[in-house]
Amino acid sequence: SLAAFSGVVAALLVKNMGFNFWLALIFTIVIAVLVGVFNAWMVTGIKLDPFIATLVSQAIFRGFAYIISNGKAVPISDKTFIKLGNARFLTIPLTVWILIIAYVIFGFILAKTKFGRSVYAIGGNKEAARLAGLNPKRIIYTCFMMMGALCAVGGVILAARMNSGQPSACVNLEFDSITAVILGGVSFTGGVGNIGGTVLGVFLIQSFNTGLTMVGVQSFWQ
């Protein structure tokens, strides 16, 4: 829902406010980061389970996406915006390059940095991590803020590919996401998982969905 909300926000900023694409992208990322702060506050402030907190946020910002767009797709006419969804570099879509860069960066952060090790430690046992001198609250806020920024970028890319900000975009995508990360070895209880496994999980889910479509299985059965 945050990706859909971000796509709608970016499209509205360009269409109604006269922003150029890059300024709209920056504003959208800032808004999504603030949504991440809100999610982190629900987890650390009022002690909601992270899964429940993100479900709450999902309902809120899906609703906001419909409200600010009046329930309609927001068309995009900005050439730079549209080009983002169709541009290629070395015959490979630019969106694929962005995905690869993101995986490399965050894979390195998780595997090779103190912050990444702190994320695993807090996911495994938050209290033990706190007693070891880590600051769980700061790490949680940072993770949710990064999540917000990534959702914004993904939502803007999706809007560019569809030539419009769609409030209904990514409906039920959270179930595919959860399935993919679990298949990739991520634990619901935290502290276990890696980027490589998640990539494999995503490819498995997408290959399965594509295969069902190719053999003619109707979407309702899928």
Backbone as ProteinMPNN parsed JSONL, in Angstrom:
{"seq_chain_A": "SLAAFSGVVAALLVKNMGFNFWLALIFTIVIAVLVGVFNAWMVTGIKLDPFIATLVSQAIFRGFAYIISNGKAVPISDKTFIKLGNARFLTIPLTVWILIIAYVIFGFILAKTKFGRSVYAIGGNKEAARLAGLNPKRIIYTCFMMMGALCAVGGVILAARMNSGQPSACVNLEFDSITAVILGGVSFTGGVGNIGGTVLGVFLIQSFNTGLTMVGVQSFWQ", "coords_chain_A": {"N_chain_A": [[0.826, -1.204, 0.0], [2.012, 1.225, 0.661], [3.721, 1.596, -1.467], [1.868, 1.946, -3.552], [0.591, 4.259, -2.6], [2.778, 6.006, -2.675], [3.307, 6.107, -5.426], [0.971, 7.375, -6.32], [1.165, 9.825, -4.949], [3.541, 10.918, -6.076], [2.738, 11.145, -8.761], [0.631, 12.988, -8.508], [2.0, 15.216, -7.514], [3.534, 15.917, -9.719], [1.559, 16.301, -11.682], [-0.462, 18.057, -10.605], [0.837, 19.926, -8.97], [2.931, 20.883, -10.376], [5.557, 20.033, -10.103], [8.884, 19.063, -11.098], [10.111, 15.844, -12.235], [12.263, 14.829, -10.623], [12.237, 16.379, -8.306], [9.712, 15.739, -7.373], [10.132, 13.038, -6.851], [11.988, 13.161, -4.726], [10.448, 14.474, -2.731], [8.444, 12.553, -2.44], [9.885, 10.347, -1.453], [10.722, 11.423, 1.002], [8.235, 11.719, 2.298], [7.478, 9.013, 2.43], [9.504, 8.02, 4.062], [8.81, 9.282, 6.434], [6.456, 7.932, 6.907], [7.59, 5.488, 7.498], [8.783, 6.201, 9.928], [6.475, 6.559, 11.429], [5.514, 3.906, 11.461], [7.613, 2.682, 12.881], [7.321, 3.992, 15.306], [4.875, 2.919, 16.16], [5.715, 0.354, 16.703], [7.838, 0.608, 18.589], [6.927, 2.554, 20.335], [4.127, 2.239, 21.111], [4.209, -0.409, 21.349], [3.254, -2.34, 19.51], [3.063, -5.446, 17.754], [5.379, -5.918, 15.11], [4.349, -7.024, 12.707], [1.577, -6.649, 12.967], [1.549, -3.875, 13.19], [2.399, -3.043, 10.633], [0.291, -4.003, 9.114], [-1.76, -2.373, 10.041], [-0.786, 0.095, 9.136], [-0.842, -0.443, 6.429], [-3.617, -0.502, 5.836], [-4.299, 2.144, 6.472], [-2.757, 3.784, 4.678], [-3.378, 2.785, 2.198], [-6.006, 3.59, 2.121], [-5.585, 6.393, 2.196], [-4.359, 6.689, -0.293], [-6.485, 6.214, -2.038], [-8.156, 8.3, -1.252], [-6.762, 10.764, -1.815], [-6.542, 10.572, -4.53], [-9.073, 10.478, -5.393], [-10.038, 7.988, -5.882], [-9.287, 7.306, -8.434], [-7.115, 6.58, -11.231], [-4.112, 8.439, -11.558], [-3.045, 10.211, -14.195], [0.133, 10.273, -15.924], [2.204, 12.53, -17.533], [4.685, 13.596, -17.719], [7.765, 13.485, -19.331], [10.268, 12.578, -18.393], [9.528, 11.144, -16.146], [7.949, 9.084, -17.279], [9.889, 7.893, -18.869], [11.506, 6.619, -17.031], [10.269, 4.188, -16.526], [10.62, 2.809, -18.883], [13.175, 3.011, -19.888], [16.397, 1.772, -20.996], [19.573, 0.245, -20.31], [22.471, -0.865, -21.714], [20.931, -2.735, -23.05], [19.402, -3.814, -21.055], [16.605, -3.389, -18.932], [16.277, -0.308, -17.146], [15.082, -0.419, -14.673], [15.703, -2.963, -13.781], [18.441, -2.72, -13.361], [18.387, -0.905, -11.239], [17.213, -2.529, -9.309], [19.197, -4.525, -9.032], [21.357, -2.994, -8.064], [20.281, -2.129, -5.627], [19.992, -4.591, -4.281], [22.68, -5.382, -4.096], [23.803, -3.317, -2.527], [22.292, -3.443, -0.094], [22.672, -6.084, 0.549], [25.407, -6.071, 1.085], [25.422, -4.299, 3.279], [23.986, -5.777, 5.212], [25.578, -8.069, 5.49], [28.238, -7.271, 5.913], [28.604, -5.08, 7.595], [28.616, -3.256, 10.736], [26.114, -2.272, 11.401], [24.426, -4.031, 9.977], [24.953, -6.458, 11.314], [23.939, -5.742, 13.754], [21.239, -5.537, 13.183], [20.567, -8.238, 12.726], [21.116, -9.201, 15.291], [19.263, -7.857, 16.94], [16.922, -8.731, 15.775], [17.083, -11.426, 16.436], [17.189, -11.536, 19.298], [15.979, -9.118, 21.06], [16.213, -8.057, 23.658], [18.561, -9.221, 24.64], [20.332, -8.087, 22.837], [20.118, -5.422, 23.574], [21.191, -5.494, 26.154], [23.735, -6.067, 25.455], [24.69, -3.707, 24.641], [23.642, -2.498, 22.39], [21.362, -0.31, 20.606], [18.221, -0.881, 20.366], [15.894, 0.591, 19.653], [16.8, 2.693, 18.004], [17.871, 1.239, 15.861], [15.591, -0.09, 14.916], [13.986, 2.085, 14.115], [15.638, 3.075, 12.061], [15.602, 0.925, 10.24], [12.865, 0.801, 9.503], [12.591, 3.312, 8.349], [14.312, 3.1, 6.136], [12.945, 1.096, 4.819], [10.622, 2.513, 4.136], [11.672, 4.391, 2.305], [12.56, 2.685, 0.241], [10.129, 1.531, -0.534], [8.915, 3.795, -1.575], [10.549, 4.372, -3.812], [10.13, 2.011, -5.286], [7.346, 2.227, -5.705], [7.174, 4.564, -7.263], [8.596, 3.76, -9.537], [6.886, 1.718, -10.427], [4.594, 3.233, -10.989], [5.621, 4.736, -13.087], [5.974, 2.745, -15.006], [3.351, 2.061, -15.514], [2.367, 4.38, -16.466], [0.819, 5.969, -14.852], [-0.349, 6.954, -11.591], [-1.575, 4.581, -9.523], [-4.095, 3.965, -7.266], [-4.92, 1.444, -6.594], [-2.802, -0.205, -6.978], [-0.525, -2.945, -6.471], [-2.147, -4.531, -4.849], [-2.688, -7.144, -2.595], [-0.077, -7.926, -2.938], [1.526, -8.155, -0.771], [1.267, -10.718, 0.235], [2.566, -12.377, -1.6], [5.091, -11.311, -1.189], [5.669, -11.977, 1.495], [5.612, -14.779, 1.29], [7.754, -15.151, -0.477], [10.034, -14.256, 0.983], [10.014, -16.04, 3.101], [10.344, -18.49, 1.779], [12.896, -17.951, 0.998], [14.343, -18.303, 3.282], [14.086, -16.59, 5.45], [13.294, -15.952, 8.826], [10.239, -15.818, 10.646], [10.394, -15.124, 13.268], [12.628, -13.607, 13.419], [16.123, -12.558, 13.061], [17.268, -14.367, 11.308], [18.193, -14.996, 7.951], [18.895, -13.772, 4.592], [19.962, -11.601, 1.885], [20.474, -12.93, -0.541], [18.996, -15.336, -0.339], [16.437, -14.261, -0.257], [16.245, -13.104, -2.807], [16.269, -15.455, -4.348], [13.87, -16.582, -3.431], [12.029, -14.696, -4.408], [12.375, -15.027, -7.193], [11.491, -17.679, -7.443], [8.761, -17.507, -6.696], [7.807, -15.678, -8.637], [8.403, -17.071, -10.979], [6.76, -19.264, -10.672], [4.209, -18.038, -10.713], [4.267, -16.923, -13.293], [4.528, -19.245, -14.807], [2.068, -20.542, -14.295], [0.356, -18.751, -15.549], [1.219, -18.986, -18.207], [0.465, -21.581, -18.871], [-2.186, -21.291, -18.965], [-3.81, -21.089, -16.685], [-6.475, -19.677, -14.951], [-6.644, -16.434, -13.405], [-8.183, -16.325, -11.086], [-8.093, -18.935, -10.087], [-5.381, -19.074, -9.645]], "CA_chain_A": [[0.0, 0.0, 0.0], [2.889, 2.393, 0.672], [4.192, 1.768, -2.845], [0.755, 2.538, -4.295], [0.453, 5.623, -2.09], [3.913, 6.785, -3.177], [3.091, 6.336, -6.853], [-0.091, 8.38, -6.456], [1.709, 11.107, -4.481], [4.475, 11.43, -7.087], [1.962, 11.537, -9.942], [-0.106, 14.208, -8.179], [2.957, 16.319, -7.404], [3.911, 16.311, -11.079], [0.383, 16.718, -12.458], [-1.226, 19.161, -10.02], [1.677, 20.916, -8.3], [3.924, 21.384, -11.318], [6.91, 19.611, -9.757], [9.562, 18.194, -12.053], [10.129, 14.464, -11.741], [13.248, 14.573, -9.571], [11.756, 17.011, -7.08], [8.587, 14.92, -6.914], [10.701, 11.812, -6.296], [12.563, 13.48, -3.417], [9.344, 14.714, -1.808], [7.765, 11.28, -2.197], [10.747, 9.558, -0.569], [10.649, 12.026, 2.339], [6.938, 11.352, 2.873], [7.504, 7.584, 2.74], [10.376, 7.855, 5.231], [7.999, 9.675, 7.594], [5.568, 6.79, 7.156], [8.435, 4.529, 8.206], [8.892, 6.681, 11.309], [5.187, 6.239, 12.059], [5.501, 2.462, 11.71], [8.565, 2.394, 13.959], [6.712, 4.472, 16.55], [3.873, 1.932, 16.585], [6.42, -0.822, 17.226], [8.642, 0.922, 19.78], [6.213, 3.457, 21.234], [2.929, 1.618, 21.7], [4.552, -1.829, 21.507], [2.543, -3.249, 18.626], [3.879, -6.394, 17.006], [5.692, -5.322, 13.806], [3.446, -7.524, 11.668], [0.302, -5.959, 13.157], [1.768, -2.451, 12.902], [2.437, -2.815, 9.191], [-1.073, -4.213, 8.616], [-2.471, -1.127, 10.348], [-0.276, 1.095, 8.2], [-1.326, -0.812, 5.098], [-4.999, -0.047, 5.702], [-4.333, 3.612, 6.518], [-2.197, 4.46, 3.506], [-4.189, 2.398, 1.042], [-7.13, 4.519, 2.158], [-5.108, 7.72, 1.79], [-4.115, 6.666, -1.739], [-7.789, 6.374, -2.688], [-8.717, 9.616, -0.927], [-6.096, 11.872, -2.51], [-6.714, 10.396, -5.978], [-10.516, 10.332, -5.636], [-10.296, 6.628, -6.331], [-9.001, 7.172, -9.859], [-5.709, 6.62, -11.633], [-3.598, 9.787, -11.834], [-2.205, 10.065, -15.395], [1.467, 10.879, -15.922], [2.596, 13.008, -18.859], [6.074, 14.039, -17.661], [8.569, 12.573, -20.141], [11.304, 11.953, -17.563], [8.826, 10.172, -15.302], [7.578, 7.938, -18.112], [11.114, 7.245, -19.352], [12.026, 5.757, -15.97], [9.678, 2.857, -16.633], [10.902, 2.178, -20.17], [14.575, 3.193, -20.293], [17.287, 0.609, -20.958], [21.016, 0.475, -20.307], [23.087, -2.112, -22.195], [19.769, -3.561, -23.441], [18.705, -4.286, -19.853], [15.762, -2.312, -18.394], [16.865, 0.47, -16.054], [14.497, -0.881, -13.412], [16.463, -4.146, -13.356], [19.692, -2.21, -12.803], [18.079, -0.344, -9.918], [17.009, -3.679, -8.428], [20.499, -5.15, -8.775], [22.126, -2.086, -7.206], [19.688, -2.174, -4.286], [20.346, -5.873, -3.668], [24.111, -5.377, -3.771], [24.038, -2.393, -1.414], [21.728, -3.925, 1.163], [23.353, -7.331, 0.866], [26.67, -5.693, 1.722], [25.125, -3.725, 4.597], [23.602, -6.837, 6.146], [26.62, -9.084, 5.685], [29.592, -6.783, 6.153], [28.688, -3.871, 8.424], [28.167, -3.334, 12.124], [24.666, -2.067, 11.405], [23.795, -5.274, 9.547], [25.046, -7.431, 12.41], [23.025, -5.271, 14.8], [19.884, -5.904, 12.746], [20.402, -9.661, 13.024], [21.118, -9.387, 16.747], [17.991, -7.379, 17.487], [15.897, -9.651, 15.292], [17.176, -12.686, 17.17], [16.823, -11.347, 20.712], [16.101, -7.675, 21.269], [16.659, -7.76, 25.019], [19.979, -9.577, 24.719], [21.065, -7.074, 22.077], [20.152, -4.202, 24.395], [22.138, -5.722, 27.241], [25.075, -6.09, 24.858], [25.088, -2.337, 24.344], [23.012, -1.967, 21.18], [20.186, 0.54, 20.792], [17.179, -1.464, 19.507], [14.965, 1.599, 19.147], [17.43, 3.396, 16.884], [17.984, 0.302, 14.743], [14.241, -0.318, 14.391], [13.609, 3.291, 13.377], [16.425, 3.135, 10.83], [15.103, -0.106, 9.32], [11.561, 1.201, 8.972], [12.786, 4.469, 7.468], [14.854, 2.585, 4.88], [11.838, 0.401, 4.169], [9.773, 3.527, 3.535], [12.349, 4.942, 1.127], [12.543, 1.673, -0.814], [8.745, 1.44, -1.018], [8.676, 4.977, -2.408], [11.231, 4.177, -5.097], [9.4, 0.966, -5.998], [6.05, 2.743, -6.121], [7.383, 5.519, -8.356], [8.955, 2.964, -10.715], [5.668, 1.053, -10.894], [3.756, 4.265, -11.605], [6.234, 5.072, -14.376], [5.714, 1.645, -15.935], [1.925, 2.06, -15.841], [2.029, 5.732, -16.935], [-0.176, 6.578, -13.965], [-0.341, 6.543, -10.196], [-2.772, 3.763, -9.333], [-4.341, 3.682, -5.846], [-5.17, 0.007, -6.42], [-1.589, -0.957, -7.317], [0.113, -3.823, -5.472], [-3.107, -5.194, -3.965], [-2.345, -8.535, -2.245], [1.331, -8.224, -3.199], [2.192, -8.469, 0.495], [1.277, -12.166, 0.446], [3.689, -12.88, -2.399], [6.332, -10.856, -0.549], [5.888, -12.804, 2.684], [5.944, -16.127, 0.821], [9.089, -15.132, -1.083], [11.103, -14.161, 1.983], [10.023, -17.287, 3.877], [11.013, -19.469, 0.921], [14.308, -17.59, 0.953], [15.007, -18.648, 4.531], [13.901, -15.594, 6.508], [12.475, -16.45, 9.928], [9.226, -14.907, 11.161], [10.786, -14.691, 14.61], [13.731, -12.663, 13.289], [17.497, -12.974, 13.297], [17.731, -15.337, 10.313], [17.85, -14.642, 6.579], [19.881, -12.992, 3.847], [19.467, -11.044, 0.634], [20.534, -13.945, -1.585], [17.845, -16.214, -0.191], [15.239, -13.506, -0.628], [16.244, -13.028, -4.274], [15.853, -16.767, -4.83], [12.448, -16.712, -3.135], [11.289, -13.848, -5.355], [12.407, -15.68, -8.497], [10.642, -18.867, -7.388], [7.357, -17.087, -6.704], [7.477, -15.08, -9.929], [8.44, -18.14, -11.979], [5.55, -20.057, -10.464], [3.073, -17.25, -11.204], [4.378, -16.823, -14.748], [4.25, -20.569, -15.349], [0.624, -20.771, -14.252], [-0.259, -17.918, -16.587], [1.586, -19.513, -19.524], [-0.294, -22.806, -19.16], [-3.593, -20.94, -19.107], [-4.585, -21.14, -15.438], [-7.125, -18.395, -14.725], [-6.127, -15.696, -12.25], [-8.952, -16.651, -9.885], [-7.541, -20.174, -9.559], [-4.044, -18.772, -9.124]], "C_chain_A": [[0.863, 1.259, 0.0], [3.455, 2.653, -0.719], [3.108, 2.417, -3.698], [0.559, 3.994, -3.901], [1.556, 6.521, -2.644], [3.759, 7.097, -4.66], [2.048, 7.408, -7.112], [0.427, 9.759, -6.058], [2.63, 11.718, -5.537], [3.73, 11.92, -8.324], [1.198, 12.836, -9.702], [0.821, 15.417, -8.079], [3.365, 16.835, -8.784], [2.724, 16.929, -11.817], [-0.253, 17.99, -11.915], [-0.368, 20.274, -9.432], [2.773, 21.476, -9.205], [5.362, 21.022, -10.982], [7.552, 18.917, -10.956], [9.734, 16.818, -11.411], [11.047, 14.279, -10.545], [12.831, 15.195, -8.244], [10.59, 16.22, -6.497], [9.087, 13.634, -6.268], [11.254, 12.056, -4.899], [11.465, 13.688, -2.378], [8.639, 13.409, -1.446], [8.578, 10.401, -1.256], [10.691, 10.097, 0.85], [9.343, 11.644, 3.026], [6.932, 9.885, 3.287], [8.408, 7.284, 3.932], [9.624, 8.235, 6.503], [6.967, 8.601, 7.927], [6.336, 5.697, 7.891], [8.626, 4.907, 9.657], [7.617, 6.362, 12.076], [5.102, 4.752, 12.395], [6.421, 2.088, 12.869], [8.017, 2.857, 15.303], [5.664, 3.491, 17.056], [4.541, 0.72, 17.228], [7.13, -0.514, 18.535], [7.893, 1.761, 20.804], [5.022, 2.821, 21.913], [3.019, 0.094, 21.708], [3.67, -2.772, 20.689], [3.526, -4.231, 17.999], [4.15, -5.808, 15.618], [4.752, -5.762, 12.69], [2.1, -6.811, 11.748], [0.441, -4.482, 12.792], [1.754, -2.179, 11.4], [1.085, -3.095, 8.542], [-1.933, -2.978, 8.865], [-2.075, -0.045, 9.346], [-0.773, 0.822, 6.788], [-2.738, -0.285, 4.87], [-5.072, 1.475, 5.628], [-3.888, 4.22, 5.191], [-2.786, 3.963, 2.197], [-5.396, 3.327, 0.967], [-6.737, 5.911, 1.712], [-4.88, 7.784, 0.277], [-5.415, 6.863, -2.51], [-8.358, 7.77, -2.459], [-8.084, 10.716, -1.774], [-6.22, 11.764, -4.029], [-8.18, 10.342, -6.379], [-10.856, 8.966, -6.227], [-9.985, 6.369, -7.791], [-7.493, 7.17, -10.105], [-5.312, 8.057, -11.96], [-2.651, 9.693, -13.027], [-0.886, 10.823, -15.278], [1.828, 11.278, -17.349], [4.051, 13.474, -18.901], [6.977, 13.017, -18.361], [9.644, 11.857, -19.326], [10.704, 10.863, -16.691], [8.526, 8.909, -16.102], [8.817, 7.157, -18.55], [11.697, 6.297, -18.314], [11.511, 4.334, -16.112], [10.057, 2.109, -17.89], [12.365, 2.232, -20.595], [15.372, 1.894, -20.153], [18.741, 1.068, -20.933], [21.685, -0.85, -20.625], [22.021, -3.165, -22.472], [18.969, -4.105, -22.255], [17.875, -3.137, -19.292], [16.417, -1.622, -17.2], [16.339, 0.005, -14.702], [15.22, -2.112, -12.874], [17.795, -3.714, -12.753], [19.479, -1.635, -11.407], [17.903, -1.463, -8.902], [18.341, -4.319, -8.047], [21.328, -4.299, -7.821], [21.606, -2.129, -5.773], [20.06, -3.468, -3.569], [21.816, -5.905, -3.255], [24.378, -4.513, -2.542], [23.536, -2.977, -0.104], [22.27, -5.298, 1.549], [24.673, -7.069, 1.57], [26.425, -5.159, 3.128], [24.814, -4.82, 5.612], [24.766, -7.763, 6.481], [27.938, -8.53, 6.211], [29.705, -5.587, 7.089], [28.191, -4.132, 9.846], [26.656, -3.167, 12.216], [23.937, -3.35, 11.018], [23.821, -6.332, 10.634], [24.109, -7.04, 13.553], [21.581, -5.627, 14.461], [19.612, -7.37, 13.056], [20.291, -9.893, 14.531], [19.783, -8.983, 17.358], [16.842, -8.255, 17.015], [15.897, -10.96, 16.052], [16.73, -12.573, 18.61], [17.052, -9.882, 21.072], [16.65, -7.338, 22.648], [18.138, -8.086, 25.195], [20.836, -8.559, 23.971], [21.184, -5.775, 22.874], [21.167, -4.337, 25.518], [23.578, -5.748, 26.733], [25.538, -4.701, 24.425], [24.503, -1.739, 23.083], [21.794, -1.123, 21.544], [19.071, 0.04, 19.876], [16.256, -0.427, 18.886], [15.537, 2.31, 17.925], [17.515, 2.502, 15.654], [16.624, 0.078, 14.102], [13.773, 0.885, 13.581], [14.345, 3.366, 12.041], [15.911, 2.142, 9.799], [13.774, 0.303, 8.695], [11.681, 2.404, 8.044], [13.369, 4.036, 6.122], [13.779, 1.845, 4.102], [10.922, 1.392, 3.464], [10.376, 4.094, 2.26], [12.313, 3.957, -0.04], [11.147, 1.489, -1.389], [8.422, 2.612, -1.934], [9.304, 4.809, -3.784], [10.503, 3.124, -5.928], [8.061, 1.451, -6.521], [6.158, 3.714, -7.286], [7.75, 4.777, -9.645], [7.719, 2.284, -11.291], [4.735, 2.048, -11.575], [4.296, 4.648, -12.981], [5.942, 3.997, -15.417], [4.255, 1.616, -16.38], [1.453, 3.404, -16.394], [0.955, 6.403, -16.091], [0.059, 6.109, -12.536], [-1.649, 5.843, -9.883], [-2.984, 3.484, -7.851], [-4.573, 2.201, -5.562], [-3.935, -0.841, -6.714], [-1.126, -1.81, -6.14], [-0.873, -4.471, -4.5], [-2.725, -6.665, -3.82], [-0.882, -8.895, -2.531], [2.073, -8.593, -1.916], [2.251, -9.975, 0.741], [2.387, -12.827, -0.368], [5.02, -12.518, -1.746], [6.672, -11.725, 0.654], [6.31, -14.213, 2.282], [7.368, -16.181, 0.277], [10.185, -15.102, -0.028], [11.165, -15.418, 2.849], [10.688, -18.401, 3.069], [12.513, -19.21, 0.862], [15.041, -17.807, 2.256], [14.889, -17.634, 5.642], [12.951, -16.148, 7.563], [11.478, -15.392, 10.37], [9.624, -14.355, 12.525], [11.992, -13.765, 14.589], [15.094, -13.282, 13.498], [18.076, -13.916, 12.279], [17.292, -14.871, 8.93], [18.957, -13.854, 5.915], [19.286, -12.545, 2.52], [19.441, -12.096, -0.476], [19.353, -14.891, -1.537], [16.555, -15.531, -0.598], [15.121, -13.372, -2.142], [15.766, -14.343, -4.869], [14.361, -16.976, -4.602], [11.59, -15.907, -4.09], [11.238, -14.502, -6.73], [11.511, -16.918, -8.521], [9.168, -18.495, -7.48], [6.962, -16.541, -8.07], [7.473, -16.126, -11.036], [7.191, -18.999, -11.889], [4.333, -19.322, -11.021], [3.074, -17.155, -12.727], [4.054, -18.156, -15.41], [2.767, -20.886, -15.366], [-0.09, -19.98, -15.339], [0.001, -18.498, -17.972], [0.813, -20.78, -19.871], [-1.794, -22.56, -19.137], [-4.438, -21.043, -17.854], [-5.161, -19.757, -15.158], [-6.639, -17.754, -13.425], [-6.883, -16.03, -10.973], [-8.452, -17.94, -9.246], [-6.15, -19.938, -8.984], [-4.123, -18.183, -7.734]], "O_chain_A": [[0.482, 2.262, -0.603], [3.647, 3.806, -1.106], [3.388, 3.328, -4.476], [0.383, 4.86, -4.758], [1.3, 7.659, -3.035], [4.045, 8.21, -5.101], [2.207, 8.245, -8.001], [0.164, 10.747, -6.743], [2.511, 12.901, -5.856], [4.046, 12.976, -8.871], [1.124, 13.688, -10.587], [0.466, 16.514, -8.51], [3.52, 18.039, -8.987], [2.863, 17.949, -12.491], [-0.554, 18.906, -12.68], [-0.787, 21.431, -9.395], [3.459, 22.43, -8.84], [6.293, 21.629, -11.512], [6.865, 18.262, -11.74], [9.53, 16.647, -10.209], [10.665, 13.648, -9.56], [13.045, 14.609, -7.183], [10.489, 16.051, -5.281], [8.54, 13.187, -5.26], [11.024, 11.26, -3.988], [11.538, 13.147, -1.275], [8.282, 13.188, -0.289], [8.018, 9.776, -0.356], [10.621, 9.322, 1.804], [9.341, 11.286, 4.203], [6.443, 9.543, 4.364], [8.111, 6.391, 4.726], [9.783, 7.583, 7.536], [6.643, 8.388, 9.095], [5.802, 5.056, 8.797], [8.634, 4.039, 10.53], [7.668, 5.944, 13.233], [4.668, 4.381, 13.485], [6.06, 1.284, 13.728], [8.221, 2.197, 16.321], [5.572, 3.255, 18.26], [4.011, 0.133, 18.172], [7.036, -1.286, 19.488], [8.183, 1.695, 21.998], [4.907, 2.85, 23.138], [2.054, -0.601, 22.027], [3.374, -3.882, 21.131], [4.68, -3.889, 17.745], [3.238, -5.253, 15.004], [4.399, -4.963, 11.823], [1.544, -6.412, 10.725], [-0.446, -3.908, 12.16], [1.164, -1.197, 10.949], [0.758, -2.489, 7.522], [-2.733, -2.583, 8.016], [-2.929, 0.641, 8.783], [-1.085, 1.749, 6.041], [-3.022, 0.309, 3.83], [-5.816, 2.029, 4.819], [-4.576, 5.082, 4.644], [-2.7, 4.655, 1.182], [-5.764, 3.794, -0.111], [-7.457, 6.548, 0.943], [-5.168, 8.798, -0.359], [-5.453, 7.584, -3.507], [-8.967, 8.354, -3.355], [-8.795, 11.514, -2.385], [-6.026, 12.751, -4.738], [-8.502, 10.18, -7.556], [-11.827, 8.814, -6.969], [-10.371, 5.335, -8.336], [-6.711, 7.684, -9.305], [-6.084, 8.8, -12.567], [-1.556, 9.148, -12.892], [-0.799, 11.864, -14.627], [1.763, 10.457, -18.264], [4.595, 13.721, -19.977], [6.958, 11.832, -18.027], [9.903, 10.672, -19.539], [11.292, 9.795, -16.517], [8.815, 7.799, -15.655], [8.804, 5.927, -18.599], [12.31, 5.289, -18.665], [12.241, 3.378, -15.846], [9.846, 0.899, -17.974], [12.754, 1.57, -21.557], [15.069, 1.041, -19.318], [19.091, 2.125, -21.458], [21.503, -1.837, -19.912], [22.201, -4.342, -22.162], [17.963, -4.787, -22.448], [18.378, -2.019, -19.182], [17.032, -2.27, -16.354], [17.061, 0.032, -13.705], [15.339, -2.288, -11.661], [18.233, -4.275, -11.749], [20.29, -1.85, -10.506], [18.381, -1.366, -7.771], [18.582, -4.618, -6.877], [21.93, -4.818, -6.881], [22.387, -2.161, -4.822], [20.403, -3.448, -2.387], [22.15, -6.402, -2.18], [25.091, -4.925, -1.628], [24.267, -3.006, 0.886], [22.324, -5.639, 2.731], [25.022, -7.754, 2.531], [27.136, -5.522, 4.064], [25.317, -4.795, 6.735], [24.916, -8.19, 7.626], [28.681, -9.244, 6.885], [30.816, -5.124, 7.35], [27.458, -5.084, 10.112], [25.997, -3.836, 13.012], [22.948, -3.719, 11.651], [22.829, -7.027, 10.854], [23.556, -7.903, 14.235], [20.796, -5.977, 15.343], [18.554, -7.71, 13.585], [19.467, -10.687, 14.985], [19.241, -9.696, 18.203], [15.895, -8.497, 17.762], [14.84, -11.545, 16.291], [15.977, -13.415, 19.098], [18.176, -9.465, 21.352], [17.467, -6.428, 22.785], [18.879, -7.326, 25.819], [21.931, -8.212, 24.415], [22.223, -5.115, 22.85], [21.917, -3.403, 25.8], [24.518, -5.486, 27.484], [26.643, -4.54, 23.905], [24.82, -0.603, 22.731], [21.267, -1.216, 22.653], [18.974, 0.481, 18.731], [15.877, -0.549, 17.721], [14.84, 2.504, 16.929], [17.262, 2.951, 14.535], [16.513, 0.057, 12.876], [13.228, 0.729, 12.488], [13.747, 3.682, 11.013], [15.796, 2.472, 8.618], [13.585, 0.162, 7.487], [10.951, 2.503, 7.058], [12.963, 4.55, 5.08], [13.705, 1.95, 2.878], [10.494, 1.154, 2.335], [9.684, 4.259, 1.256], [12.064, 4.351, -1.179], [10.992, 1.31, -2.597], [7.74, 2.448, -2.946], [8.664, 5.074, -4.802], [10.283, 3.312, -7.125], [7.676, 1.13, -7.645], [5.329, 3.691, -8.195], [7.269, 5.129, -10.722], [7.524, 2.274, -12.506], [4.152, 1.745, -12.616], [3.531, 4.857, -13.923], [5.691, 4.31, -16.581], [3.954, 1.194, -17.497], [0.284, 3.556, -16.749], [0.261, 7.304, -16.563], [0.588, 5.024, -12.299], [-2.717, 6.45, -9.971], [-2.146, 2.833, -7.227], [-4.439, 1.755, -4.422], [-4.014, -2.07, -6.701], [-1.308, -1.45, -4.978], [-0.467, -4.917, -3.426], [-2.47, -7.347, -4.813], [-0.493, -10.054, -2.379], [3.111, -9.254, -1.956], [3.182, -10.46, 1.384], [3.066, -13.731, 0.119], [5.96, -13.314, -1.748], [7.812, -12.158, 0.818], [7.242, -14.778, 2.854], [8.102, -17.135, 0.535], [11.164, -15.842, -0.131], [12.244, -15.818, 3.285], [11.494, -19.165, 3.6], [13.305, -20.138, 0.697], [16.237, -17.529, 2.344], [15.527, -17.789, 6.684], [11.925, -16.741, 7.232], [11.816, -14.212, 10.463], [9.234, -13.246, 12.891], [12.35, -13.194, 15.619], [15.219, -14.381, 14.037], [19.259, -14.248, 12.355], [16.165, -14.409, 8.751], [19.85, -13.332, 6.582], [18.246, -13.043, 2.089], [18.495, -12.146, -1.262], [18.769, -15.216, -2.571], [15.684, -16.147, -1.212], [14.031, -13.509, -2.699], [14.951, -14.35, -5.791], [13.663, -17.489, -5.477], [10.542, -16.376, -4.535], [10.185, -14.532, -7.365], [10.842, -17.175, -9.522], [8.416, -19.095, -8.248], [5.91, -16.894, -8.604], [6.633, -16.074, -11.934], [6.632, -19.409, -12.906], [3.516, -19.917, -11.723], [2.033, -17.287, -13.371], [3.388, -18.198, -16.444], [2.26, -21.439, -16.342], [-1.024, -20.475, -15.971], [-0.891, -18.503, -18.821], [0.533, -21.029, -21.044], [-2.585, -23.493, -19.271], [-5.666, -21.081, -17.943], [-4.424, -18.772, -15.129], [-6.273, -18.445, -12.474], [-6.299, -16.02, -9.89], [-8.386, -18.046, -8.021], [-5.782, -20.525, -7.966], [-3.094, -17.867, -7.137]]}, "name": "protein", "num_of_chains": 1, "seq": "SLAAFSGVVAALLVKNMGFNFWLALIFTIVIAVLVGVFNAWMVTGIKLDPFIATLVSQAIFRGFAYIISNGKAVPISDKTFIKLGNARFLTIPLTVWILIIAYVIFGFILAKTKFGRSVYAIGGNKEAARLAGLNPKRIIYTCFMMMGALCAVGGVILAARMNSGQPSACVNLEFDSITAVILGGVSFTGGVGNIGGTVLGVFLIQSFNTGLTMVGVQSFWQ"}
